[in-house]
């Protein structure tokens, strides 16, 4: 065995526990896939990390935001040392530290209609939608549906406490989620009623957890109180949808 073989084997060792579960065939399938993650906040960053740790070989990371001090209670990328840095760049550094061989495209931008069309023109296998504003989220879902592209969308994780209430279903079956309601309503106007997988929770949100005054973050009209673990759970559920679908589980 040559030194290069030893190095290659050492690089692959970190996948041993995954290999025990899905075998070499599963490892090779995930390594060959390209996943786009749009939105790297409380949900998207956790989804991206789980995908990378599972062995996804290529990812496109999209977010135009920077790490804000208010993100530290719930967002994977938010540390004292990362305040003010672009989320997409911080995410890329983290994923390369997990898997130095991962192929990354990093887009430090907010997506609007034409940018979404350009993004979706590249070859890919799945999209994780973790956008938290309605207009770009609706267009991304609509465009993916119209072009038969696989996508999983996170609905609202804010204002909730109970991860055991999280569900994976078709968007037509989502309920008691304010964000899902607005997304369904907009999609209905575009002729889309079903056929999009979502992660959501029907847990009611107390109105006292929502504020609309003094919101300074770009593209947001309100802020919702959020506990540390719920966005992470939503992101992990999104990653599970992608991995299971890619492996046909």
C-alpha positions in Angstrom: 0.0 0.0 0.0 1.4 3.4 -1.0 1.5 6.6 1.1 -1.2 8.1 -1.1 -3.4 5.0 -0.3 -2.8 5.5 3.4 -3.8 9.1 3.1 -7.0 8.3 1.1 -8.0 5.6 3.7 -7.4 8.1 6.5 -9.6 10.6 4.8 -12.4 8.1 4.5 -12.2 6.8 8.1 -14.5 9.6 9.4 -17.3 8.0 7.4 -16.9 4.5 9.0 -19.9 4.8 11.3 -22.1 6.0 8.4 -20.7 3.1 6.2 -21.8 0.6 8.8 -25.4 1.9 8.3 -25.6 2.5 4.6 -22.7 0.5 3.1 -20.2 1.5 0.5 -23.0 1.9 -2.1 -24.8 4.4 0.1 -21.5 6.3 0.8 -20.8 6.5 -2.9 -24.4 7.7 -3.7 -24.2 10.6 -1.2 -20.7 11.5 -2.3 -21.9 11.9 -5.9 -24.8 14.2 -5.0 -25.0 18.0 -5.1 -27.4 19.7 -2.7 -28.3 23.4 -2.6 -29.0 25.0 0.8 -30.7 28.4 0.6 -30.7 30.3 3.9 -28.0 29.6 6.6 -29.7 30.8 9.7 -31.2 28.8 12.6 -32.5 26.0 10.3 -30.4 26.0 7.2 -27.0 25.9 8.9 -27.9 22.8 10.9 -29.3 21.2 7.7 -26.1 21.9 5.8 -23.9 20.5 8.5 -25.9 17.3 8.8 -25.7 16.9 5.0 -21.9 17.4 5.0 -21.4 15.0 7.9 -23.5 12.4 6.1 -21.0 12.6 3.2 -22.8 14.8 0.5 -20.0 15.4 -1.9 -21.0 18.8 -3.3 -23.0 21.7 -1.9 -24.1 25.2 -2.9 -24.5 27.5 0.1 -26.6 30.6 -0.3 -27.2 33.5 2.2 -26.7 37.2 1.9 -26.8 37.9 5.7 -24.0 38.4 8.2 -23.9 36.9 11.7 -25.7 39.2 14.2 -25.4 39.2 18.0 -29.0 38.3 18.3 -28.4 35.0 16.4 -26.3 33.5 19.2 -29.2 31.9 21.1 -30.1 29.6 18.2 -27.8 29.7 15.1 -25.0 27.2 14.6 -22.7 29.8 13.0 -23.2 32.5 15.6 -20.3 32.9 17.9 -18.6 35.9 19.5 -15.8 35.4 17.0 -18.1 35.3 14.0 -20.2 38.4 14.6 -20.4 40.6 11.5 -19.0 37.9 9.2 -21.0 36.6 6.1 -22.9 33.4 7.1 -22.1 31.7 3.8 -18.4 32.1 4.3 -18.5 30.9 7.9 -20.6 27.9 6.9 -18.1 27.0 4.1 -15.2 27.1 6.5 -17.0 24.8 9.0 -18.0 22.3 6.3 -14.4 22.2 4.9 -13.2 21.5 8.4 -15.6 18.5 8.6 -14.8 17.2 5.1 -11.8 18.8 3.3 -12.8 17.1 0.1 -16.3 18.6 -0.1 -16.9 20.7 -3.2 -18.5 24.0 -2.3 -20.0 26.9 -4.2 -20.5 29.9 -1.9 -23.0 32.6 -2.8 -23.1 35.6 -0.4 -26.3 37.0 -1.7 -30.1 37.4 -1.1 -32.0 35.6 -3.8 -34.7 37.3 -6.0 -36.5 35.9 -8.9 -33.8 35.9 -11.6 -31.1 34.9 -9.2 -33.3 31.9 -8.2 -33.7 31.0 -11.9 -29.9 31.2 -12.4 -29.2 29.1 -9.3 -31.6 26.4 -10.3 -30.1 26.2 -13.8 -27.0 24.3 -12.5 -27.0 20.5 -12.1 -28.1 19.5 -8.6 -30.0 16.7 -6.9 -31.9 18.4 -4.1 -32.7 21.8 -2.6 -33.2 22.7 1.1 -35.3 25.8 1.4 -34.6 27.5 4.7 -35.5 31.1 3.6 -37.4 33.0 6.3 -39.1 35.6 4.1 -42.2 35.0 2.1 -41.6 36.4 -1.4 -38.3 34.6 -2.4 -39.5 31.4 -0.6 -42.6 31.3 -2.6 -40.8 31.8 -5.9 -38.2 29.2 -5.1 -40.9 26.6 -4.3 -42.9 27.5 -7.3 -39.9 27.3 -9.6 -38.8 24.0 -8.2 -42.3 22.6 -8.5 -42.7 23.8 -12.1 -39.4 22.2 -13.1 -39.9 18.9 -11.2 -36.9 19.7 -9.0 -36.7 18.0 -5.6 -37.0 20.4 -2.7 -37.8 20.3 1.0 -39.0 23.5 2.7 -38.8 24.5 6.3 -41.9 26.3 7.7 -41.8 28.4 10.9 -39.7 27.2 13.8 -40.2 30.3 15.9 -42.4 30.6 18.9 -42.5 26.9 19.6 -41.1 24.6 22.3 -41.8 20.9 21.4 -39.7 19.1 18.9 -41.8 16.0 19.2 -44.6 17.9 17.4 -42.5 18.5 14.2 -43.9 16.7 11.1 -42.8 16.0 7.6 -45.6 16.1 5.0 -46.9 17.6 1.8 -47.5 21.3 2.1 -51.2 20.7 1.4 -51.4 18.9 4.8 -49.5 21.5 6.8 -51.7 23.2 9.4 -51.7 25.6 12.4 -48.5 27.3 11.1 -48.7 30.9 10.2 -45.8 30.8 7.7 -47.2 27.7 6.0 -50.6 29.4 5.7 -49.1 32.4 3.9 -46.9 30.2 1.7 -49.9 28.0 0.7 -52.0 31.0 0.0 -49.4 32.5 -2.4 -48.8 29.2 -4.1 -52.5 28.7 -4.6 -52.6 31.9 -6.6 -49.8 30.4 -8.8 -51.7 27.2 -9.3 -49.7 25.0 -6.9 -51.7 23.1 -4.3 -49.5 20.1 -3.4 -46.4 18.2 -4.3 -43.9 20.1 -2.1 -42.4 18.4 1.0 -42.3 20.6 4.1 -41.1 20.4 7.7 -43.5 22.1 10.0 -45.0 22.1 13.5 -48.7 22.6 14.3 -47.8 23.8 17.8 -49.6 27.1 18.5 -47.6 30.3 18.8 -48.4 32.8 21.6 -48.9 36.2 20.1 -46.8 37.7 22.9 -43.7 36.0 21.3 -44.1 38.1 18.1 -42.9 41.7 17.7 -43.3 44.0 14.7 -41.8 47.2 16.0 -38.1 48.0 15.9 -37.2 45.2 13.5 -33.9 46.1 11.9 -32.9 42.9 10.1 -33.0 43.1 6.3 -36.1 41.6 4.6 -37.9 41.0 7.9 -41.1 42.7 9.1 -41.3 40.8 12.4 -39.3 38.9 14.9 -40.5 35.8 16.7 -39.1 34.5 20.0 -37.2 31.3 19.5 -35.7 28.7 21.8 -32.2 27.3 21.1 -33.1 23.8 20.0 -36.2 24.1 17.7 -34.5 25.6 14.6 -31.8 22.9 14.9 -34.4 20.2 15.0 -36.1 21.6 11.9 -32.8 21.7 10.1 -32.0 18.1 11.1 -35.5 17.0 9.9 -34.8 18.8 6.5 -31.5 17.0 6.2 -33.1 13.7 7.0 -35.6 14.2 4.1 -32.8 14.8 1.7 -30.7 11.9 2.8 -33.5 9.4 2.9 -34.8 10.5 -0.6 -31.3 10.3 -2.1 -30.8 6.8 -0.7 -34.4 5.8 -1.5 -35.1 4.9 2.1 
